[in-house]
Amino acid sequence: MIPLSVPNLAGNEWKYVKDCLDTNWVSSVGSYVNRMEELSATFCKVSNAIATSNGTAALHISLILSGVEKGDLVILPDITFVAPANVIKYMGADAVLIDIDKDTWQLDTALLARFLHEECLLQDNKCYHKQTKRRVAAVIPVHVLGNMVNMEKLLELAAAYHINVVEDATEALGSTYKGQPAGSFGLFGTLSYNGNKIITTGGGGMILTNDEILGKRAKHLTTQAKADNMEYYHDEVGYNYRLVNILAAMGVAQMEQLEGFVKRKQAITAFYNQELRTLPGFMPQVVTEHVAPNCWLYTAMFERAKELLNFLNANGVQTRPFWVPMNRLPAFKNDYYYNVADVSGVVYNNCLSLPCSTNITDAEAEQVVVNVKKFYA
């Protein structure tokens, strides 16, 4: 089986993990946690990076510190991995699910503008949904598949309506918009190092922010809100969201290889796009203008996509469907889905993700193409 997307542990992972084992620094403090935070802040061009146990934890803390409260509304694209939608529920809030752009598959900023202009109003420098009278507290632009949302337009809308931006860059480490790294635009940005991401710590995440005060608060909350170096004195409700040193050691080794990983992902995407371009119904994701994507997970639209998926999996090519749109999931079916033509549904019904590990061989990528073409033949 040619796997979909697996870790590439070809650097100093063994060396750095062994260092943790040799020195007994394996838990939630240690030099590798500090180094991972420093590398992330430098790479993403932010002043503060706070390591977390996973990307969901990073999103949770970011929403807390963005001031989202029970009963609020948070804007989210309808196509996303489920994590940010879950976190909105953790807050006692609900999502406004905005449909996606038909080409880029990112949150449709033109549709978002229409929603804000027609269905919301400003009062005391806060944005409220006219029909429900609920505050629209934040927007989570999710950079789906390593492509990016039109951040210039989104930031313009967020500023006009006094809505905080929590950028979900968990799929987009290494992507840039107008030369600026994903995760560095909003009040907060978040990253994930899950096993299938472009770099991995097995499980882990990162909070990014340029706000010094909020950065310190994020660190405090993720470490159980312990307020004294010696005494077990905790001055508020905190969270055990710390990344452990032994996983951070993996992350440091992975960060050292990130530039090469991005180049390999981009090469795989270019190869598939060239080789599959004449197939029935084939349409790859269109890159947003001004974006240099990391090409995290190769996904495209195909004719008879569900049949193709079954064929490839039966013939040794691990293939996955796209995420089920949030408005179709039981936990979010009552949230407000704002759309004109249900682009999310069309994309979901016709998209597949193909193998694109950074260590996939050229021969394996060619075999993927052979099997896809065999199905249509």
Secondary structure, 3 states (H helix, E strand, C coil): CECCCCCCCCCCHHHHHHHHHHHCCCCCCCHHHHHHHHHHHHHHCCCEEEEECCHHHHHHHHHHHCCCCCCCEEEEECCCCCHHHHHHHHCCCEEEEECECCCCCCECHHHHHHHHHHHEEEECCEEEECCCCCEEEEECCECHHHCCCCHHHHHHHHHHCCCEEEEECCCCCCCEECCEECCCCCCEEEEECECCCCCCCECCEEEEECCHHHHHHHHHHHECCECCCCCCCECCCCCECCCCHHHHHHHHHHHCCHHHHHHHHHHHHHHHHHHHCCCCCCEECCCCCCEECCCCCCEEECCCHHHHHHHHHHCCECCEECCCCHHHCHHHCCCEEECCCCHHHHHHHHEEECCCCCCCCHHHHHHHHHHHHHHHC
